Amino acid sequence: MTKERGNWLDTSHPETRAIRSGVKRTPEGEHSEPIFTTSSFVFESAEDAAAKFIGQDGANVYSRYTNPTVRMLEQRLAALEQGEAAVATASGMAAILSVCMAFLQTGDRVVCSRDVFGSTIGLFQNYMSKFGVEVCFVPLTDMDAWEREVKPGTKLVFCESPSNPLCEVADLAKLAAVTHRVGAKLVVDNCFCTPALQIPLTLGADIVIHSATKYLDGQGRVLGGAAVGSAEDMAAITAFVRTCGPAMSPFNAWVVLKGLETLFLRMEAHSSNAQKLAEWLLLRPQVVRVHYSGLPDHQGHSLACSQQRHFGGVLSFELEGGREAAWRFINGTELMSLTANLGDVKTTVVHPATTTHGRLSEQQRNEAGITEGLIRIAVGLEHIDDLRKDCDRGFAAL
Ligand SMILES: *Cc1c(COP(=O)(O)O)cnc(C)c1O
């Protein structure tokens, strides 16, 4: 494979790295990254096979171990998240599972923020607990609770910031300090911000998790995930992925590579549309509260200003009238897609209390602030006037 010319990449801006990092051309000279749809690779000779099987790290043998298209994505993601290495996985959940399997054993403790993705809670509560891993959940912004619960024996501290769907923001540098005091690793799910808006490794996190299914692809086409961090930690995760198989497919890696080329443009546009929609919703008489960290009186506003580049594409708001009003609003909209997914150019709308957070008890939902009148919008890239008009259809149906 031929290399890019020169050594400018390491000192280039992130926008450039999102487009250029990890590119390795074959002798064919293709401009766009090729997709290597092959399960295995052939060797020059028996000697070559023996050498590649046993010794040479990164030599192509079998696509569960390495694949050139997947490797391009791993290098590009590592460059963007400022990690030494990355491991791509079949989905975001596969990335979180791989981190757990690489670093946890019976008797270990995990402390996790309460408002993480539902399947992440399920993974810890239903599966890690089967193997004797103790799990404790704390409110994302309650620093006293983190200090109390992150005690000796804790191996992983896990959080998502900003939270879904209330946009709460954790002080990642403080959380890293609390984590490192007991020798644990801080794992941050950076799905909502992406490296275009927030780089947790520079704030003290040890491992960054991605659901590439969301903004990294950005157009709702494939499932994918990744972990990013030190070469040593990524080697431990790679060993699990190679042996146990939650590897990313080359086609999906290629789609995400193409998605990353527009990541910065998209994240700025998502954030700008969400800001406009949040400010507009704030003035609607039917709206009791708007949760968006770009609003100056939001809990996480000043923290988000200091650790994020923009405020992201996800907001939520509360209607007077509880579930009935929320369902009427949603059923009155026509443009926004009624789906629980997010991180897509298409705007999505959902009622968290009866979908994404439907499996929680009423008490758990109340504690987490998921009220019956709450609606989440993952703001896409349609024209803002059309999004406002669609919300007006929703308000008209109340
Ligand atoms: C979707 C999501 C995941 C899980 O990713 P999948 O690709 O669906 O497995 C994890 N974390 C967050 C924050 C998510 O939104």
The ligand as an ORCA input file, in Angstrom:
! r2SCAN-3c Opt
* xyz 0 1
  C     -27.015      3.851     20.918
  C     -26.122      4.041     22.068
  C     -25.312      2.995     22.539
  C     -25.354      1.605     21.957
  O     -24.884      1.576     20.661
  P     -25.356      0.477     19.593
  O     -24.529      0.809     18.404
  O     -26.820      0.630     19.388
  O     -25.007     -0.858     20.182
  C     -24.463      3.268     23.586
  N     -24.417      4.483     24.162
  C     -25.183      5.490     23.743
  C     -25.085      6.819     24.414
  C     -26.071      5.313     22.693
  O     -26.857      6.320     22.297
*
